[in-house]
């Protein structure tokens, strides 16, 4: 019991230390300095790094056939949720905010949005199109559930935010187990469904005499334990 309690405390302390040491990491999109004529978007994650996937001028609608340059050029992505309507595959997956009339805010992601997807992308659309870089799309590390966003440069508040997803390919997990009582097969990858195959036939079954010796050994150990 003491060993179990000690291990539990160590695990909790390690988890707490990991969270404490997880410094915020900010990603700029585009990766340049904001100015009076150059708008820059940022996403900050705790202990993880987002990726600037794409930025540009115009609008992000969530519809590739109606003014969404990101979906038009990244056909493997689809709309998961949009802050200003009920469209998308998981309505309500994107939370936080504010997503209108602000230059900074937060975002949260419902864990259900990750189900079946190997990638999610968070997008910010500014409210003005007078300057360069009206929007930016950030790739998120797998499992991200929250973060902070900001718009730097020309003072145009956020218009709306979007969450895009990309379905995971169904792939087999790790290698097969061994032939004689091998271990379990591998887990499926992110977004995958099929794990590896399990082990083969079990090891040789002990002979009756071996089983008897094993039983005697266990009984002897029990007697010694009582005497102590």
NORFEN-V438806 format. One record per helix or strand of 3 or more residues. SS is the DSSP state (H for helix, E for strand). FROM is the first residue (numbers start at 1). LEN is the number of residues. Records with the same first field share a line. If there is no record, write none. Layout:
SS = FROM-LEN / FROM-LEN
//
This chain:
H = 2-19 / 69-5 / 111-4 / 208-20
E = 24-6 / 40-7 / 51-6 / 77-6 / 94-4 / 104-6 / 117-10 / 135-6 / 146-7 / 158-10
//
